[in-house]
Amino acid sequence: MKIHKDKALHFTACAAVSLLTAIIIAVLTKSSPGAALSGISTGLAIGLGKEYGDSKSPGNKWDWHDLLADTLGAITGAAIGSLAANLT
């Protein structure tokens, strides 16, 4: 199975945003569940916004596979961020 470069970029961008958000929230609140939820929510918001923008752009369309890559990236980044922040 080949993963398209576009999907890898979606995954990476949402993972990075979620990771940073989860670390910041974990450090500020000392709450792993809150950090994970905040990270996932932020990553998904970025992904949904991007897809909405794509759906309104001429010559582009909504892509559920992009949103799946966004979701997986958001979950991965938030999980790593909330765990890593608690190791310190």
N, C-alpha and C positions, 0 to 999 in steps of 0.2 A: 504494500500500500504506500503510495507516494503522498507526502504531505506538501501541499503547495506553499510557496514562500509567503503568500498572503495570509494563510492560516497561522503560520509560525509567527508572523509579525503581530497578528491579533492576540495570540496567546502570550507572547513576550510583553507587549505593551500593557495588557491587563494584569499580568503577573507582577510587573514592576510597580504599577500604581497600587495594587492591592498589598504588595509586600511593604512598601513605604508607609502606606496608611496604617496597616496592622502594627508595624513597629512603633510608629508615633503614638497610636492610641494605647498600645500595651505599656509603653513607657510612662505616658501621662496618667493612665487610670489603673494600672496594675491588674487589668482584667483581660485574661486570654480570650474568653468567649466574646466579650465586647470588641476586642481587637480583631478577632476573626470575622465577626459579623460586619464590622465597619469596613474592613478590607474587601470583603466579598461585595458588599453593597457599592462601594466606590468603583471597584473594577467593573461590575456589571453596568453601572451608570455610564461609565466611559464607553463600554461596548455598545450599549443601547443607543447612546447619542450618536456614535459613529454610524451605526446601521441606519438610524433614522435619517441622518444627513445623506447617506448613500441613496436611500430610497427617494429622496427629493432631488437628487442631482441628475441632470439629463445624461442619459447613456449609462446610468448605474442602476442598481436595484438592491432591495433588501436581500440579504444572504443568511439563511439560517445556519449554514455551516460556519460562517464567520462568528455568529453569536455563540455557537457551541465552543469554538476555540476561545472566545472571550470568557465564557463561563468557566472552562477548565483552567485557564490562566488565572482568573480571579480567585478560584478556590485554592489553587496551588500556591500562589503568592501570599494569600492571607494566612494559609496554614503555616507556611514556613516563617512568615513574619511574626505571627503570634507566638510560635514556639521559640524562635530565636531571641525574641525580646525577653522572654522569661528565663533564658539561660544566663542572663547578665545579673 
